[in-house]
Amino acid sequence: MLRLRLRSDIGTILRALIPLSVNIATIVSVLLVVVAGAIVANNQIVGRRAALGEAKAAFQRLGETVRVELQALRGPVETAVQGTAMAVSLLPEEQIFTLETIRLFARRLSDTDKLFALYYGDYQGNFVLVFSLGEAGPQAGAAYHAWIVQRPTPSDFRQTVIMLDAEYEILSVDRRQHNGYDPRTRPWFHAAMTSDGTVQTSPYVYFETNDIGITIATRTASGKGVVGGDLTLRTLSQALEIRRASENALAVVFDESTAVLAAANIDHVLNVQRSGDRPLVTQQTLASTGVAAHRALSRLYASGNREGVHEVEADGEAWVIWISPLSLDHGQKAVMSLLSPADEVFAEVSTRMEISLVIAITGLGIGLLLAWVFANAVARPIRNLTDEAYQMRTFDLREREPVTSRVLEVQHLSQAVQTLKRSLGDFARYVPAQLVRGLLAGDVKADIGGERCTVTLLFTDITDFAAISERMEPMELMQEVSEYFAEVSVRLIEHGATIDKYIGDAIMAMWNAPVRQENHVELACRAALDVASAIARLNARRTADGLPPFQTRFGLHVGEAVVGNVGSVERMNYTALGQTVNLAARLEGLNKQLGTQILISEAMLEGAPADALVRPVDMVRPKGASQPVRVYELISPAKYCGDGQSAEAHLGSWRRCYTACTERRWSDAIAEFDRHIEEYANDDAARVLRARAQAFKEAPPAERWDGVFDARTK
C-alpha cells in the first residue's frame, strides 16, 4: 500500500507543470553552476599540478644548492686532511708527537672553517689530536684542546692533555691516566689503511667529545699512519637550517638505513642523554625523531618511493615531500629530502582558488540574476500570449495592448495570436458567439447530431418588410437592415441569447443552448422587452428622418427540442429542431392576426419575470398544429400607455374585455372593447377581438364550440 502511495506521489510530482521562466532559469543556472564548477575545479587541478611542478623545481634547485653547500663544507676539510698528511709525512717520526705538530694542527683548524678536529694515528697506537673548543672552553682563554697518546711499548701508555690559547701558546699540560683510546680500533683508521686514497666514514660517535659526525681520512705517504679530520653532523645540519623551501619546511639527509645524517634542526639528528656528568649522544633515525613528517617520509621511503615529489598525510596534516638520491664522494650514498606543509606549497594556489571562487560566485550570482531576467523576458510575453489564448477560449475578444518580444519566434506567435483573435471575431459574426465559445472551451463538439434539451425560442419579423424593401435600393436596404440587426442583436446577446440565424429580416434566437442557463425563460422575456424598446427608439429616429419604421413582431415559446449540428461534414449549422421551434415561429406570425407585438405561450408564464406585464390574448390552434395553445402578450408599457396612463389600469380594462369574450357576452364585450379602445387607441389587439365579438354577436358559434381560434395562415 505504501509503495502504491509513493508511486502515486511520484507520479503526481512528475506530472506537475513548471513555469517556462523557472525551466529556463533552472537550465541556465545548472549550466552556469556546471561551467563555473568545472572552471574552478580545472583551476584547482591545474593549479595544484602547476604548484607541484613549481615545488619540484624549487626543491630541486634548493637540493642542488644544499648538495653544493655540503660539498663546500666537505671540500676544505678534505684539503686540510690531505695537506696535513703530506706535512706529517715530511716530519721525522720522533717529531710527530710534539708541541710543534699540535701547533700545526691548530693552525689548520683555524684556517679551515667548519673543521671540528684534526688528528694523526699510527699503526703502533700512537695518536695526536687537536680540536677547537669554541667560545665556551673548560679553561679561561683556551681555544684548542690537544691529546698526545704514546705507546713506547705495547704495555706502556702515556697520555698528555694540552690546552692552547688562540695564539697557539700553551696554557696547561696535564698528564692523565690511560683512557683506553687506541686509534687502530677506530673506523676511520681501518678505512684509510685499507684504501689507496681519501676516505669518508659513515656517521659515528666521536670518542672524546661524544658528538656525531663523519671523518675524512687519508693515509700518509710513508704508510705508517693516518690523518683524519672531523665534520660534525651539527655543522652539516646548520647548512640545512638556512635552506628552507617555506616557513615551516624541513630538510633532512639520511642514509639507506634511514639514519639521519643531517637535518634542519639538530635535535632531529642527535638524541642526547646523560650518563653521570658525561653526555651520551646517539644517532636518530627518521622514525625516532618524533616528527610526524619524518615518520611519513620513513613510510614513504620504505614503500619504495626513493625519488620524486609526493603528497602524504602525517597526523592529519598534508605534506609535500621531495626525495632525491645524494651521492657523496668515495662511494658514499645518502638521500636528501625536503618536506613542506601542503598549505604552504599550495598557498598561492589557495589564494588563486579563493580569488577564482569569489569571481565564480560573483559571476554565478550575476549570471543567475541575468538568467532570471532573461527567463522572465522570454516567459512574460509567452504568459501574456497564454492569457490571450485563455481569453479567446472564453471568447473574450476585447482589444488589448499587443504582446511584443525581442525573440523572433515569440513575436511571430504574438502576430499569429492577434490574427487568430481578429479571425475569431470575424467568425463570431457568422456563427453564434455562444457556440464559438463552447467550441473553444470544448463543451461543444463539431459533430453531426444533437441532444434533447429544454430551450426557449424567440422569432422576430418586420411587419410589411416586403413593401418596405420595394421602395429602397438594395444597398440602401442592406445598410438599413444592418443597422436594425445591430440594435436587435446586441441586446439579445446582452441577455444571453444564442442567435441561431438571420432569415431575411427575421431573427431566430435561443436560450439554454449550447450553454445551460437556469433562468433562460426570464432572460428571453427581458430580451424581447429590451429589443422592443430599442426598436421604438430606432423607429422614432427613422420617422423623424422620413424613413418607414421597422415594426417588429416577437414570438416566444419554451419546450423540449433537439439541439445540435445539422448539415454535412463540410458545412453544418448549429440549430434547434422540433415542435417547440415550429410553435415559436407560429406565435410570431400570429401577432399579425391578433394585432399584438410580443406573443408568448402559456408554457412561458412559469419562468417569466415576476414584474412582467402579461395579458391573455386567445386560445389558438396555429396552422399545421393539432393542439390549441393559449397565448399571451408580453406587454411593453411604452407601446400601449401614454402620458398619465398606468399599465395596471390598462391590464384591468383588458381583463374586463377578455372575460366578456370568454363568457360569450358578446354585447358586453363590444361595449367594453369600445371603452378600452377609446382609452387606449393604439391597442390593435382590442380591435381584432372586438371584430370577432361583433361577428359572433351577429352569428353566434355553436354551443359545443371550445373557444379555439383556428389560424388559417402562418
C-alpha positions, 0 to 999 in steps of 0.5 A, a space after each residue: 500500500 505504501 509503495 502504491 502511495 509513493 508511486 502515486 506521489 511520484 507520479 503526481 510530482 512528475 506530472 506537475 507543470 513548471 513555469 517556462 521562466 523557472 525551466 529556463 532559469 533552472 537550465 541556465 543556472 545548472 549550466 552556469 553552476 556546471 561551467 563555473 564548477 568545472 572552471 574552478 575545479 580545472 583551476 584547482 587541478 591545474 593549479 595544484 599540478 602547476 604548484 607541484 611542478 613549481 615545488 619540484 623545481 624549487 626543491 630541486 634547485 634548493 637540493 642542488 644548492 644544499 648538495 653544493 653547500 655540503 660539498 663546500 663544507 666537505 671540500 676544505 676539510 678534505 684539503 686540510 686532511 690531505 695537506 696535513 698528511 703530506 706535512 706529517 709525512 715530511 716530519 721525522 717520526 720522533 717529531 710527530 708527537 710534539 708541541 710543534 705538530 699540535 701547533 700545526 694542527 691548530 693552525 689548520 683548524 683555524 684556517 679551515 672553517 667548519 673543521 671540528 678536529 684534526 688528528 694523526 694515528 699510527 699503526 703502533 697506537 700512537 695518536 695526536 689530536 687537536 680540536 677547537 673548543 669554541 667560545 665556551 672552553 673548560 679553561 679561561 682563554 683556551 681555544 684548542 684542546 690537544 691529546 698526545 697518546 704514546 705507546 713506547 711499548 705495547 704495555 706502556 701508555 702515556 697520555 698528555 692533555 694540552 690546552 692552547 690559547 688562540 695564539 697557539 701558546 700553551 696554557 696547561 699540560 696535564 698528564 692523565 691516566 690511560 683512557 683506553 683510546 687506541 686509534 687502530 680500533 677506530 673506523 676511520 683508521 681501518 678505512 684509510 689503511 685499507 684504501 689507496 686514497 681519501 676516505 669518508 666514514 659513515 656517521 659515528 660517535 666521536 670518542 672524546 667529545 661524544 658528538 656525531 659526525 663523519 671523518 675524512 681520512 687519508 693515509 700518509 705517504 710513508 704508510 705508517 699512519 693516518 690523518 683524519 679530520 672531523 665534520 660534525 653532523 651539527 655543522 652539516 645540519 646548520 647548512 640545512 637550517 638556512 635552506 628552507 623551501 617555506 616557513 615551516 619546511 624541513 630538510 633532512 639527509 639520511 642514509 639507506 638505513 634511514 639514519 639521519 645524517 643531517 637535518 634542519 634542526 639538530 635535535 632531529 639528528 642527535 638524541 642526547 642523554 646523560 650518563 653521570 656528568 658525561 653526555 651520551 649522544 646517539 644517532 636518530 633515525 627518521 622514525 625516532 625523531 618524533 616528527 610526524 613528517 619524518 615518520 611519513 617520509 620513513 613510510 614513504 621511503 620504505 614503500 619504495 618511493 626513493 625519488 620524486 615529489 609526493 603528497 602524504 598525510 602525517 597526523 592529519 596534516 598534508 605534506 609535500 615531500 621531495 626525495 632525491 638520491 645524494 651521492 657523496 664522494 668515495 662511494 658514499 650514498 645518502 638521500 636528501 629530502 625536503 618536506 613542506 606543509 601542503 598549505 604552504 606549497 599550495 598557498 598561492 594556489 589557495 589564494 588563486 582558488 579563493 580569488 577564482 571562487 569569489 569571481 565564480 560566485 560573483 559571476 554565478 550570482 550575476 549570471 543567475 540574476 541575468 538568467 532570471 531576467 532573461 527567463 522572465 523576458 522570454 516567459 512574460 510575453 509567452 504568459 501574456 500570449 497564454 492569457 490571450 489564448 485563455 481569453 479567446 477560449 472564453 471568447 473574450 475578444 476585447 482589444 488589448 495592448 499587443 504582446 511584443 518580444 525581442 525573440 523572433 519566434 515569440 513575436 511571430 506567435 504574438 502576430 499569429 495570436 492577434 490574427 487568430 483573435 481578429 479571425 475569431 471575431 470575424 467568425 463570431 459574426 457568422 456563427 453564434 458567439 455562444 457556440 464559438 465559445 463552447 467550441 473553444 472551451 470544448 463543451 461543444 463538439 463539431 459533430 453531426 447530431 444533437 441532444 434533447 434539451 429544454 430551450 426557449 425560442 424567440 422569432 422576430 419579423 418586420 411587419 410589411 418588410 416586403 413593401 418596405 424593401 420595394 421602395 429602397 435600393 438594395 444597398 440602401 436596404 442592406 445598410 438599413 437592415 444592418 443597422 436594425 440587426 445591430 440594435 436587435 442583436 446586441 441586446 439579445 446577446 446582452 441577455 444571453 441569447 444564442 442567435 441561431 440565424 438571420 432569415 431575411 429580416 427575421 431573427 431566430 434566437 435561443 436560450 439554454 443552448 449550447 450553454 445551460 442557463 437556469 433562468 433562460 425563460 426570464 432572460 428571453 422575456 427581458 430580451 424581447 422587452 429590451 429589443 422592443 424598446 430599442 426598436 421604438 427608439 430606432 423607429 422614432 429616429 427613422 420617422 423623424 428622418 422620413 424613413 418607414 419604421 421597422 415594426 417588429 413582431 416577437 414570438 416566444 415559446 419554451 419546450 423540449 427540442 433537439 439541439 445540435 449540428 445539422 448539415 454535412 461534414 463540410 458545412 453544418 449549422 448549429 440549430 434547434 429542431 422540433 415542435 417547440 421551434 415550429 410553435 415559436 415561429 407560429 406565435 410570431 406570425 400570429 401577432 399579425 392576426 391578433 394585432 399584438 407585438 410580443 406573443 408568448 405561450 402559456 408554457 412561458 408564464 412559469 419562468 417569466 419575470 415576476 414584474 412582467 406585464 402579461 395579458 391573455 390574448 386567445 386560445 389558438 390552434 396555429 396552422 399545421 398544429 393539432 393542439 390549441 395553445 393559449 397565448 399571451 402578450 408580453 406587454 411593453 408599457 411604452 407601446 400601449 400607455 401614454 402620458 398619465 396612463 398606468 399599465 395596471 389600469 390598462 391590464 384591468 380594462 383588458 381583463 374586463 374585455 377578455 372575460 366578456 369574450 370568454 363568457 360569450 357576452 358578446 354585447 358586453 364585450 363590444 361595449 367594453 372593447 369600445 371603452 378600452 379602445 377609446 382609452 387606449 387607441 393604439 391597442 390593435 389587439 382590442 380591435 381584432 377581438 372586438 371584430 370577432 365579438 361583433 361577428 359572433 354577436 351577429 352569428 353566434 358559434 355553436 354551443 359545443 364550440 371550445 373557444 379555439 381560434 383556428 389560424 388559417 395562415 402562418 
